[in-house]
Structures are given as C-alpha cells and as structure tokens.
Amino acid sequence: MIGRTDNLMTTADLERLFPFHFMFGRDMAVLGVGHSLPKFMPDIVVGTPLASSITINRPPIPLTFDDVAAHTKALFVLCGQKNRRLRGQMILSSEDHLVFLGSPAFDSMADFERSGLSLGDFATHDSSPDSLLLLQSTHTLLAEAERISRSLRKEREALLQTQASMKALTERLREANLTQTRFIGSVSHELRSPLHTVRGCIELLSEWQGHLTTARCRDILRTMDAAADHLLRMVNDLIDSAALEAGQIRLERSTQRLDEIADLAMEM
C-alpha cells in the first residue's frame, strides 16, 4: 500500500472512498487491494500478477503498464472470474504505480444478489446501489407493462371474436327475417286462394240460388268443402311449424312415396 496519492489522499481515504480499488506496479504485480474487493474478485491477490486474475474489456488495449498509463482518462471495464466486472478509471499515482478506482458493474439486481455483496460494501458516495434499485424498478415496471400488454392483447382478441360472433349472428338474423318475410308472403298467397274460392262459391249460391240445379249446388258445395279442407291443412301446418320452431314438437324423418307427395301437392 502507499501512504499518499498525489500527496492528497491517504491510504485510509483510499480504503474509505474506493473499497474496490487495487494498486499495481510497473511489473504488473498487485501491490494492494481495497477491503471490499476480495469478496467480489478474490483472485486479485497482493503479490500475484494482475494478468492472472483480470482482462481488459474496455478500452481495447493490452494489459501492460505503459498501455494502461497512456489511457488514464478512459473508462475501464475489467473482467474477472465468473464474468464479474469492474468499471472505473486508472490513476497514475507515481511513475511506477497505477491505481484502479471503481466499483462492481451489474446488469440486474439478481447479479448483485448472487455476488454476495451488501450495500455496506460500497462507499457512501457510490451510486451503484441506487442504480441497481433503479434498474430493478425499471425491470419491474417493464414486467408489469408486458403483463398489461398481454392482458390488453387477450381482451382485444376476445373483443374481435365477439365482434365476429355478433356479425355472424346479425347475418343469421337478417337471413331469418328474409326467410320469414318470404314465408309470410307465400303463406298469405296460399291462404287467400282457398278463401277466395269459398267466398266465390258463397256469392254464387247467394245470387243464383233459385236458378241452380241440385246437382250444380252439390258441385259448388264440394268445391267449398275442398277449399275449406285445404285452408284447414294450411292452418294446421302453420301451427305445427310454430310449435316445431318453439321446440314443442320434434321432427321425425320417415320414408314417403313420391307419387303420394305429388298428388297431395296437386290437390293443394
């Protein structure tokens, strides 16, 4: 260790302000380390070659005394065992001595927790713990934002499915209304025909009652009876259709003769 740095900083000051510092000489042997450094990088040991414990990730220079001394204004990122990193600056304390002043670098709060360090291992002025808390808060907010985003995507998909279902239902209702309109039009025509027949027969009998033969009157009555039967079948069919649609009766399939169906249609 050294007694003073640039005649301004004592060894005690260095320990207090930079607990992760280390010092090495021109021969690249470690001369001293801060009290917190062994917990983070135990391979940096006094008396051992610095190259056996760390490599320089930034700046891209060889790990030699002269190269490091020529970059004292640069930000250094040093990598040790288990991919642990230190960030800081190299200070030329004398012609033959360099001191690294910095602190550990973490990508997440989980990395900090795995390191085995505590907040007490850092200097009071060191903002690394605050940066870690900010990073953790940022990750928490990002995770919450992602959760909300996933929830909104699910709700949007559900809304789109509901809209599609509503569109399909609207289309089915439109088709049902159109079918109902056509059905009513067809039924109205089918009902009017036998009613007109009955009414015509009644008018004929009323106007020509004294001039019609008995045989002619029987023909007119048979026509009226057939028209009434047709009308009754139509009404019964409407009642059955309504009951079938309401689920009050169940449709049963059976085999029918085609000629019987044709004869029935001709009678109607």
Solvent accessible surface area in square Angstrom, and as a share of the most:
residue,aa,sasa,rsa
1,M,106,0.47
2,I,35,0.18
3,G,55,0.53
4,R,130,0.48
5,T,14,0.08
6,D,84,0.43
7,N,120,0.62
8,L,151,0.75
9,M,43,0.19
10,T,47,0.27
11,T,36,0.21
12,A,71,0.55
13,D,40,0.21
14,L,3,0.01
15,E,42,0.19
16,R,153,0.56
17,L,53,0.27
18,F,46,0.19
19,P,6,0.04
20,F,1,0.00
21,H,0,0.00
22,F,0,0.00
23,M,2,0.01
24,F,0,0.00
25,G,5,0.05
26,R,111,0.41
27,D,112,0.58
28,M,28,0.12
29,A,22,0.17
30,V,1,0.01
31,L,63,0.31
32,G,1,0.01
33,V,28,0.16
34,G,0,0.00
35,H,113,0.50
36,S,1,0.00
37,L,0,0.00
38,P,61,0.38
39,K,102,0.43
40,F,2,0.01
41,M,7,0.03
42,P,85,0.53
43,D,59,0.31
44,I,4,0.02
45,V,75,0.43
46,V,83,0.48
47,G,58,0.56
48,T,44,0.25
49,P,81,0.51
50,L,0,0.00
51,A,67,0.52
52,S,75,0.48
53,S,7,0.04
54,I,3,0.02
55,T,81,0.47
56,I,26,0.13
57,N,84,0.43
58,R,125,0.46
59,P,15,0.09
60,P,130,0.82
61,I,29,0.15
62,P,81,0.51
63,L,35,0.18
64,T,59,0.34
65,F,8,0.04
66,D,92,0.48
67,D,48,0.25
68,V,0,0.00
69,A,26,0.20
70,A,78,0.60
71,H,64,0.29
72,T,33,0.19
73,K,195,0.83
74,A,30,0.24
75,L,65,0.32
76,F,0,0.00
77,V,14,0.08
78,L,0,0.00
79,C,22,0.13
80,G,12,0.12
81,Q,107,0.47
82,K,171,0.72
83,N,114,0.58
84,R,49,0.18
85,R,57,0.21
86,L,0,0.00
87,R,108,0.39
88,G,11,0.11
89,Q,75,0.33
90,M,0,0.00
91,I,44,0.22
92,L,78,0.39
93,S,18,0.11
94,S,50,0.32
95,E,137,0.62
96,D,63,0.32
97,H,57,0.25
98,L,0,0.00
99,V,1,0.00
100,F,0,0.00
101,L,29,0.15
102,G,15,0.15
103,S,17,0.11
104,P,5,0.03
105,A,14,0.11
106,F,33,0.14
107,D,91,0.47
108,S,25,0.16
109,M,33,0.15
110,A,45,0.35
111,D,41,0.21
112,F,15,0.06
113,E,115,0.51
114,R,167,0.61
115,S,8,0.05
116,G,54,0.52
117,L,13,0.07
118,S,58,0.37
119,L,103,0.51
120,G,69,0.66
121,D,17,0.09
122,F,16,0.07
123,A,11,0.09
124,T,145,0.84
125,H,110,0.49
126,D,26,0.14
127,S,71,0.46
128,S,21,0.13
129,P,16,0.10
130,D,94,0.48
131,S,61,0.39
132,L,8,0.04
133,L,86,0.43
134,L,125,0.62
135,L,49,0.24
136,Q,76,0.34
137,S,57,0.37
138,T,55,0.32
139,H,82,0.36
140,T,82,0.47
141,L,125,0.62
142,L,109,0.54
143,A,64,0.50
144,E,71,0.32
145,A,55,0.43
146,E,76,0.34
147,R,122,0.44
148,I,78,0.40
149,S,39,0.25
150,R,108,0.40
151,S,42,0.27
152,L,106,0.53
153,R,116,0.42
154,K,139,0.59
155,E,104,0.47
156,R,153,0.56
157,E,99,0.45
158,A,53,0.41
159,L,100,0.50
160,L,82,0.41
161,Q,125,0.55
162,T,73,0.42
163,Q,96,0.43
164,A,62,0.48
165,S,68,0.44
166,M,110,0.49
167,K,156,0.66
168,A,44,0.34
169,L,74,0.37
170,T,82,0.48
171,E,74,0.33
172,R,138,0.50
173,L,98,0.49
174,R,131,0.48
175,E,86,0.38
176,A,55,0.43
177,N,88,0.45
178,L,74,0.37
179,T,84,0.49
180,Q,105,0.47
181,T,90,0.52
182,R,163,0.59
183,F,94,0.39
184,I,95,0.48
185,G,42,0.40
186,S,62,0.40
187,V,17,0.10
188,S,36,0.23
189,H,106,0.48
190,E,57,0.26
191,L,41,0.20
192,R,123,0.45
193,S,49,0.31
194,P,4,0.02
195,L,89,0.44
196,H,113,0.51
197,T,51,0.29
198,V,31,0.18
199,R,159,0.58
200,G,35,0.33
201,C,14,0.08
202,I,86,0.44
203,E,81,0.36
204,L,55,0.27
205,L,40,0.20
206,S,78,0.50
207,E,127,0.57
208,W,126,0.44
209,Q,140,0.62
210,G,75,0.72
211,H,144,0.64
212,L,41,0.20
213,T,90,0.52
214,T,87,0.51
215,A,63,0.48
216,R,116,0.42
217,C,33,0.20
218,R,135,0.49
219,D,54,0.28
220,I,6,0.03
221,L,97,0.48
222,R,146,0.53
223,T,62,0.36
224,M,35,0.16
225,D,86,0.45
226,A,62,0.48
227,A,9,0.07
228,A,48,0.37
229,D,61,0.32
230,H,16,0.07
231,L,38,0.19
232,L,106,0.53
233,R,82,0.30
234,M,16,0.07
235,V,60,0.34
236,N,66,0.34
237,D,74,0.38
238,L,52,0.26
239,I,104,0.53
240,D,75,0.39
241,S,51,0.33
242,A,62,0.48
243,A,16,0.13
244,L,72,0.36
245,E,156,0.70
246,A,70,0.54
247,G,62,0.60
248,Q,141,0.63
249,I,82,0.42
250,R,195,0.71
251,L,116,0.58
252,E,126,0.56
253,R,220,0.80
254,S,86,0.56
255,T,135,0.78
256,Q,113,0.50
257,R,148,0.54
258,L,146,0.72
259,D,69,0.36
260,E,93,0.42
261,I,88,0.45
262,A,50,0.39
263,D,84,0.44
264,L,86,0.43
265,A,64,0.50
266,M,164,0.73
267,E,124,0.56
268,M,81,0.36
